[in-house]
Amino acid sequence: MNELDEFEKELAAMRPPEPSWQLRERIAARLVESAAPSGMPGRNTRRLRWAMLGGALAASVAAGALWLASKEQGAQPTVALNETRWVLIFDESLPSVWSFRSAARASESIDDLLDRHAVDNRSPRGLTGHVAAFMPLGRSMALFDVEL
Amino acid sequence: MADGSDPWTVWLKQHGAALVLLARQWVASQADAEDVVQDAFVRCWKARERIQDPLAYLYASVRHCALDWLRARGRQERRETAAARSEFEPLLAAPAEAEERRMAIERALRDLPESQAEVVVMKIWGGLTMAQIAAALETSTNTVSSRYRYAIAKLRQQLVEEPIG
């Protein structure tokens, strides 16, 4: 592909006109201008500086606004909230989750509680008796053997 | 400064004509094309140490600057410019006895699609390799090769009845 055939050689023989000498001079001037350390910053540098300055200014304004907002918010009287004091009142005579959870720490306690509730809520037929929530181990094992 | 001893003047001497010819694909007049080449050349020369293939970059820069130049002009102005594309500013130079042939070649070159004409200019008058052209156009070597083949075939076909020389 690098070899030119006759037709391509004919095309290549027709050279485009050389650029004017002014082009060379202008390029030389531009290169000198860009190479020389100048006090005047380039256009891109100036743009960058303006952008940085603008950014810093915007950040300062935003920070000031935030500071003012927080200051105003701090000066406002605090709204006195009505603190509601919740007083938990449990009637231990009634069966409740609370009372059963408290009693569940010991088998005797829960038995007593169940007894007490049974007595308090006695049925109209007058059924009374000891209600055991937890059967003693010996009895439960004996029952287990019998059933097997 | 521009006494021919600076390295950039060697570049300009070797490629200036081809670069202006490339720019004239989009920019009608020689003077405007030289403005385009000036911008591209200075940009490329300043960046030459950072780029892998400075020559491909130089041609790519001319192409980009020419397209920018074209975009900067309004549609109306572009139409007028195209209409006023001067036959008095030839794209190519030829001996007087080959004047007819030169004009026929220029007409055929202007009839090519842009994508093919730019490859022909870079290859024939710029002396770039297919890889360099591909780098300049940011495309594959295969694409460039096929564009070149099609372009040469079209030029040959259009000029087949013209005498050589």
Contacts between the chains, C-beta under 8 A, distances in Angstrom:
chain1	res1	chain2	res2	distance
A	1	B	130	6.1
A	1	B	145	6.4
A	1	B	148	7.8
A	2	B	129	7.0
A	4	B	124	7.7
A	6	B	164	7.5
A	7	B	152	7.0
A	7	B	155	7.5
A	7	B	156	5.5
A	7	B	159	8.0
A	7	B	164	7.9
A	8	B	124	6.2
A	8	B	152	6.7
A	10	B	164	5.9
A	10	B	165	7.4
A	11	B	105	6.6
A	11	B	120	7.7
A	11	B	124	5.0
A	11	B	155	7.4
A	12	B	124	5.1
A	12	B	125	6.9
A	13	B	94	7.9
A	14	B	92	4.1
A	14	B	93	6.6
A	14	B	94	4.8
A	14	B	98	7.4
A	14	B	102	5.7
A	14	B	105	6.3
A	15	B	17	6.3
A	15	B	92	6.8
A	15	B	93	5.4
A	15	B	125	7.2
A	16	B	17	4.4
A	16	B	18	6.3
A	16	B	20	6.5
A	16	B	21	3.9
A	16	B	91	6.2
A	16	B	92	5.6
A	16	B	93	6.9
A	16	B	125	5.8
A	17	B	17	6.5
A	17	B	20	7.6
A	17	B	30	7.2
A	17	B	90	7.0
A	17	B	92	7.8
A	17	B	93	5.2
A	18	B	16	6.6
A	18	B	17	5.2
A	19	B	12	7.5
A	19	B	16	4.4
A	19	B	17	6.4
A	19	B	19	7.9
A	19	B	20	5.1
A	19	B	34	5.5
A	19	B	37	6.8
A	20	B	30	7.8
A	20	B	34	6.3
A	22	B	34	7.6
A	23	B	12	7.7
A	23	B	16	7.0
A	23	B	34	4.6
A	23	B	37	6.7
A	23	B	38	6.0
A	24	B	2	4.7
A	24	B	9	6.9
A	24	B	12	6.2
A	24	B	16	8.0
A	25	B	2	5.9
A	26	B	38	5.3
A	27	B	2	7.3
A	27	B	8	7.2
A	27	B	12	6.7
A	27	B	38	5.6
A	27	B	41	5.5
A	27	B	42	6.1
A	27	B	45	7.9
A	28	B	1	4.4
A	28	B	2	3.8
A	28	B	6	7.8
A	29	B	1	7.9
A	30	B	38	6.9
A	30	B	42	4.6
A	31	B	1	7.8
A	31	B	8	6.7
A	31	B	42	6.2
A	31	B	45	6.4
A	31	B	46	7.8
A	32	B	1	6.1
A	34	B	42	7.0
A	34	B	46	6.1
